[in-house]
Structure formats: structure tokens, C-alpha cells
Amino acid sequence: MPTSHFGSRTTPQADLADSALHYGNQTPCGNPERTSIGEPPAGYEQIFQETIGRHGSRSQTKDSREKRALKDWQAASQQDALTEIGVRFYDDVLALQEAEERIGYGRLSMVGALEWFGIGRRTAANYQDFWDRTVAAEPHLRLERRTTDSGLVFTSGSTSAGRAAIKRIQRSGAVREAADNVLRRLYSREHVDSLSDALDRALDIYSMYVIAPGMRGETASTFERYVPIADAAVLN
């Protein structure tokens, strides 16, 4: 196993996560030894390269979902509404929070560092001739950050029709049933029925389920016991 430059702790390979577990866009993209590159046609000469990739596995952007989930758990505990599995949830959340606070919220995890290290390594190996020519021609490369405006325009592309479609999906019976199944892994039926926003509460738990694989280098905490795979596929 490789060791991350973030510390001396040995880090699990990023490509051990199974996409069949429905981690959605948080599925670690992996750090494979190599990738298969097709042969270009005769006469092809590379003059430009752009890397498009996910931002890399990292901690949650903020702890609001975790705090709300802990508050829900404490309320259920006071009402003696925890299941045998649900009793363990509190400690799992605290373990995840401790790891996130150690590296900072929204920061690259060890697995995330492996992912991007692998992208850089494979890029250099696959396109070494191109990079050798580029560096020789431009010894003083200048990197500029031009993402803010693009990000704002991209966000504005979220139309009212799109938001309405999301709400329509969230109101579907399958989504509501999946949320109910997740919550009932932790809490009694009576407690779940008393929640006014069960879907949001279930998504709080699901958010920790999907973030955990990318945090394996920092914590052994996992939330697989709380989210059945069939329900993860619906909430994905």
C-alpha cells in the first residue's frame, strides 16, 4: 500500500471502492497502475491537453448534516427509540467528525491525494513526449486560475424546470420508501413517523455513507450498516 505525503500513515488504495455500493459522485475514482490509451491515427500530433476530473475525495464541505444527524440521534435516544444498530451511529459520526476536523472540512483526504497523484503520474507516463516538448519550448510556464466566472455561469444553468424535476423525484414513492428504510435502521417506526422531513434526515445519513470511502486513510468509520444497498441505489 502506498503512503500519502500528508503523513506517515499507510493509505488504502483509492480504487478499492465498489461502484455497486452506489456512492454516487463521491465514489473514489481510483489510482490504477496504468490506463489503456488508444493508438492515434497516422500523422497525429498532440498540441494541447486538458484534464477534466472530479475534485478528488475529501471531507464534507461543512458539518451541518452531521450536526443535525447527531441532534436527531440524541432526541431518539432520550425517547428510547434507538434500534440495536442505531445505538452505534453516534460513535461513528463522532469518529468521522474527528477525522474531518483534523484535515479540515472540504479538504483533500489521503485517498483524494492518491487519486490526483495517480492522474498526474499516468498523464506523465502516457504523454511524456508531449510534456517534454512543452517544457523545452516554455521553460517558464505560468498557471492562471480562471474558474470563478465559469463556475457562476455554470450555476446559473440550474433552471427552475430542473429544480422542479428534482423536487418531483424527491416526492416519488420509491424515494420516500428508501428514506424510510434508512431511518428505520436506526430508529423505531414511531420515531420515524414523527419526523416532518424524513427524506432530508435520511440524506444526512446517506451523505456520510458516500463520503466515508474517500476518508479511509483518516478513519475506519463506515456507514454501510445504516444504508442498505438497494436504498442507496434509490437515494444516489
N, C-alpha and C positions, 0 to 999 in steps of 0.2 A: 504493500500500500504506500502511496506517496505521502510525503509530509508537506503540509501547507507552509508557505513562508510567513503566515500570520502567527505561527507558533511552532513548538516542537511536537505538538500532539499529532499523532498519526490520523489521517483523514480518510474515511471510506471513499472508494471510487464513486464519482458522481453518476455513473451510468448503471448503478445497481437498482435504481427505482423502476418499478414496473408500470408501464403506461396503462395496464389493465386495472390498476387501482384507482384510476380516474382522479389524478391530481390536477387536471386541467392545465392552465398556463403556468402552473408552478412546478410541473414535472421537470426534475433535473434533466438537462439536455445531454449530459454525459461528457466523458473525457476519453473517447476511444483512442486506441493506439494510432489508427490511421483512418482515412476516409477514401472511398473509391471515386476517382476523378476520371471522367470520360476523356478519351483522346480527342483533341481539337482537329478540325479538318485541315488538310494540307494548305499551307500558306497563311495560317492563322498566326497573328502576333498580338500578344496581350499588351494593351497600352493603358488599361485602367482596371482598378479593382475596388469593390465596395463590399464591406462586411455588414450583413444585416443579421442581427441576433437579439435574442431576449437579453434583458439586463443582467442575467446571472442570478443564481439562487441567493437569497438574502433573508434577513429577518423581516417581520411585518413593518410596514411604514410607520404605524403608530399602535399603541396598546389599547385603543378604545374597545375593540371587540373582546380582548382578553379580560379587561376590567368588567365589562358587562356580563361576560360568562361567569366570572367569579362571583359577582353580585347575585346572579341567578342561583348559582350553586349554594351560596350561603343562605339564601331565602329558603331553598328547598330543604337544606339541612336542618334549619330551625323548625321546619314543619314535618320533619321525619319523612320526607318524600324522596329520599335518595334510593336508587337501586343498588344492588351489590356491586355492579360495575361503576355506577355513578360515584360511589364513595371515593374512588381513586382519581377522579377527574381533577380535583383541587390541586393535588400534589403535582400532577402532570403539567397543569397550567403554570404553576409556580416555577417548575424546572425550566419550562420553555422561556418564561419571562426572564429568569436569571441569566440564561444564555443570551437572550436578545439585548438585555441591558449591558451585558459585558462587551458586546461588539457594537452596540448602538442600534436603535431602530432604523430600518431602511438601509442597513449597511450590508455589504457583501459578506457572505459566510465563507467558511473554508471550502465547502462544496462549490460555491459560486466562483471562488478564486480558481479552483481546479478547472471549472468549465471554461473560463476565459483564458487561462493558461493553455489549455488544450487547443482552443481556437487559434491562438497565436502560434503555437507550436506546429499545428497542422498546416496553417497558412504559409508559414515559412518553408515547411518541407515540400508542400505541393507547388508553390510558386517561387521557389528560390531564385531562379534565373531572373524573373521579373523584378524582384526586390533588389537583387544585386545590381541590375541596370539602373533602377530608380535611385538607389543610394549613391551610385557612382556619378550620376548626372546631377543630382541635387544633394550635395553633402549637408546643406543646412535646411532641412525640412522644417516647415512651420505648420503647426497644428492649430486650427481655429474651431471654436465651438459656435455652431450656428443652429442650435436646436430649439431655442426658446420660441421664436416666431413660428417655426414649423409645428411645434407642439400645441401652440394656441390655436392655430388654424385647424389642426387635426381634431382637437377637442370640439371645435365649433361644428364639425361634421356630424356630431351626435344630434340628429334631428328629433323633433317632437314625435314623429312617427316611429323612430327607433326606440325612444323611451317608452312609448305606448306599447310596443311589441314586447319589451322586457316585462312590463307590468302584466301584460296578458299571459305570458308564460308563467310568471310567478303565481298567478291566480289559478293555474291549472290544477286539477285534482291530483295528478301524478306528483307534482312538486310539493303540494301540501302534504300528501301522504308520506313522501320521503322525509320531509322535515319532521313530521310527527314520529316516524320511526327512529330518527336520530335522537330526538329529545327523550323518547321513552326508553332508550338505552340507559339514560342517566336518571330519569325522574319517573315518579308514579304517573299513571294515566290521569288522575285527578289534578295533579300539579300541571301537567302539560295542557290539559283542557282549560286551565285557569289563565294561561298566557294569552295576552291580546295580540302579540306579534310573534307567533311561533316560528314563522319562516325566518325572520331576522335572527332569532335566538339559535335556530339550527345552523344558519350560515355562520354565526360566530364560531360554533364548534367546527364546522367544515373548514373555515379559514385556517384553523390551527392544524387540522388534518393535512391540508395541502402544503403548508409551509414547513412541516416537520421533516420531510425527506431532505430538503435542502439545508437543514440545520444539523445533520447527523454528525458533523465534525465538532459541534459545540455541545450537543446534548443527546442523550439516548431517549429522551421523551418522545413518545409516539401517541397518536390519537386514533390509531386504526381500530382499537376496541370499541370506540364510540360511534364509528361511522361505517355501517355495513356497505360493502362494495356496490350492491345493487342501488342503494340510495345515493351513494357518491356519484354514480353514473347519471342520476337524475339531477342532482344539485350542481354538477360540473358546469 
